[in-house]
Amino acid sequence: MPVPASQREEFFVSVFCEAEFGQNLTIKRSNKVVQYEVQGEWLESLPCNHQVLFLTALSHCLTVAGRDSYTPQSEELEHPTHLRRINEIQHRVAACAYELLVNDSTESFRRSIAHWVLDQADQRMSENMQWAWRTAKERVLKTVAQRAVPQ
């Protein structure tokens, strides 16, 4: 079902344009379907090399987010289910990057990454995944603005 243009525009302004002006990038929890669709559209709108750059940055951020599962100063896990979920997301992010690199990628799979990352029922997990997505996006936007993306 298509998302009304007014909702897409509102979300675009609140999330994407703020990055251009150095403001906080907040991914709204309301209108989850709109959120995933808009984020998937954003990823799909990038040139292939920028998509790979974003997915690589996202992969790195996911490993950092996974550390929130650890019990401090121990080898134990405080949130093993979070770490397992992050591993499943990481698997898909890496697969998507690989498929882009070998020129065997589908649009539907690329768009699904936003849903995999951002669709979290647990509040703590949701915050970590939003941080990972936002941080990866900020890194890509900064790199692109500096024109430092290899071809």
Secondary structure, 3 states (H helix, E strand, C coil): CCCCHHHHHHHHHHHHHHHHCCCCCCCCCCCHHHHHHHHHHHHHHCCHHHHHHHHHHHHHHHHHHHHHHECCCCCCECCHHHHHHHHHHHHHHHHHHHHHHCCCCCHHHHHHHHHHHHCCCCHHHHHHHHHHHHHHHHHHHHHHHCCCCCC
